Amino acid sequence: MTFSSLGGMLSGGSGIELLMDDLGHALSASGPSTRMLGGGNPAHIPAMEAVWERRLREIMGDPAVLRRTLAIYDPPRGNPGVLESLAALLREQFGWPVGPEHIAVTPGGQTAFYFLFNLFGGKRPDGTPGRILFPLMPEYIGYANQALEPGMFASVRPDITHTAPHRFKYTIDFDRLALGPEIAAMCVSRPTNPSGNVISDAELVHLEAMASKAGIPLIIDNAYGWPFPGIMFADAKPLWSDHTVHVMSLSKFGLPGTRTAFVIAPPKIAAAVSSMMAVTGLANGNFGQAIAGPLIANGDITRLSREVIRPYYLAKRDAALKVVSEVFPDSIPYRLHECEGALFLWLWLENARRTSRELYDRLKQRGVIVVPGEYFFFGDTDDSWRHRHECLRISFAMADADVQAGLEIIAEEIAAAY
Ligand SMILES: Cc1ncc(COP(=O)(O)O)c(C=O)c1O
C-alpha cells in the first residue's frame, strides 16, 4: 500500500498537528489546575449561550424547520435564504453591492482557505507557478500546511515599531512587498491571529491597490473581525472591491462546532468555491445556517457582536493587560504587541536566553499551556530572523482566574529567561 505524493503530503503530519497532540497530552496528563492559555477556542459567553438555546428550541418547535435542518441537502453554495439575508445585511450595513451570487458557504473558514489557496496557487495552465503571498508574517498557523504544491507560499517580514514602553506593533513593509508575475493572490487575517494586529485602513487600501494593479485577489480573513464576531478594538473599516475576497466565520461568534463560514467574493470566485464544495463535500452542514439564519436576517448577528461579544473580549483583554502590568518585571525588555483585536496577547522576548520553544516546554512543566511563536512564521521569511523564536501566543479567552494564574507563572519564567 503506497500513498500518493499528495496523499503523503496531506497525511504526513505538520508542526501544528504535533503541537496540538502535545497540547492534548499535556492537558490529559495534568490535573484540573492546568491553565490552558494555548487554544483558539472562543469563550463560552452566557448571553450567547442563551441565544443558542432559544434558537434550538425554535428549530425543534417547528417540524418544517427541523426537517429542513436535519433531513434535506442544501445546495452546495448554501441555503438560498441565508445567502439572500447575508447579502442584504452587507448591502445595508456596509453598502457593498453584493447579492447571493457573491457568496458561498463552506464548512468553516479553514476549508474556505484550503479551497481559495489551491484555486489560485499552484501550477497554472501555462505551466508557470502561482504563489500565495502573505504580506505580513507572523500569520495564522492554520494556513501553513494547506498548499497542495510545495513552495506555494511566499511571505514578507514586517516593520516593527516600538509604540510605548513594553509595547510594539507590526506594519506592512511595502518596500519589501513585490508582486512578481508568480504571485496569484495575497492573504491577510484582520485582526491577525496570532499578534492581535489590525492592518490599518491605509495599509488595506494600499494592498488593494496593488492587488488591483496586478489583477489578483486580496483575501481578507475576518475570523475575528467585521461584521461578526466584531472582536476589533482598533478603529478600522471593512473594504470591498472587485479584487477583495472576504471570509467570515461563525466560529468566533460562538459556533465553532457547527463548522460554518461564508466566502464573499466576485461571482466567478464564489461559484468556483461552491463547485469545490460540491466535489469535496456535496453540501454544507445545515445547522450553523439554521441557527444563525434568522439572526442574519434581523440584524441581531451584528447587534450581538457589537453589544455582547466585543465588550466581553475587550474586558478580558483589559483584565489580562492589567495583570501583565502588575506581575511582569518592568526591568526585563519584554514587549506585547498592541492588542487591537482577537483573543491573544503576543509576547516578544527580544534577545532572551531561551527560545519560545524552550519557554513553552518549561511552562508546560508548570501547568501553563501557551503556543510557541515559531509556528506562525511560514512561507519564505528568513529563517535566521531571531524574532521567529522569541514570541509566545497567550490566549485571554479563558476564565479570568486562570489567565491571572497563568500570567503569574509566565512572569516568573520570562524573568528567568534573561
Ligand atoms: C485567523 C483565523 N482564520 C481562520 C480560522 C478558522 O476557523 P474556522 O474554520 O473555525 O472558521 C481561525 C481559527 O482559529 C483563525 O484564527
The ligand as a MOL file (V3000), in Angstrom:
LIG
                    3D

  0  0  0     0  0            999 V3000
M  V30 BEGIN CTAB
M  V30 COUNTS 16 16 0 0 0
M  V30 BEGIN ATOM
M  V30 1 C -7.3430 33.7470 11.7280 0
M  V30 2 C -8.1670 32.5120 11.6300 0
M  V30 3 N -8.6680 32.1810 10.4300 0
M  V30 4 C -9.4280 31.0750 10.2660 0
M  V30 5 C -9.6940 30.2530 11.3220 0
M  V30 6 C -10.5080 29.0330 11.0360 0
M  V30 7 O -11.6380 28.9820 11.8030 0
M  V30 8 P -12.9260 28.1490 11.3930 0
M  V30 9 O -12.5130 27.0770 10.4310 0
M  V30 10 O -13.4180 27.6030 12.6850 0
M  V30 11 O -13.8750 29.1350 10.7530 0
M  V30 12 C -9.2020 30.5490 12.5990 0
M  V30 13 C -9.4600 29.6600 13.7550 0
M  V30 14 O -8.9450 29.7950 14.8280 0
M  V30 15 C -8.4140 31.7190 12.7580 0
M  V30 16 O -7.8880 32.0490 13.9390 0
M  V30 END ATOM
M  V30 BEGIN BOND
M  V30 1 1 1 2
M  V30 2 1 2 3
M  V30 3 2 2 15
M  V30 4 2 3 4
M  V30 5 1 4 5
M  V30 6 1 5 6
M  V30 7 2 5 12
M  V30 8 1 6 7
M  V30 9 1 7 8
M  V30 10 2 8 9
M  V30 11 1 8 10
M  V30 12 1 8 11
M  V30 13 1 12 13
M  V30 14 1 12 15
M  V30 15 2 13 14
M  V30 16 1 15 16
M  V30 END BOND
M  V30 END CTAB
M  END
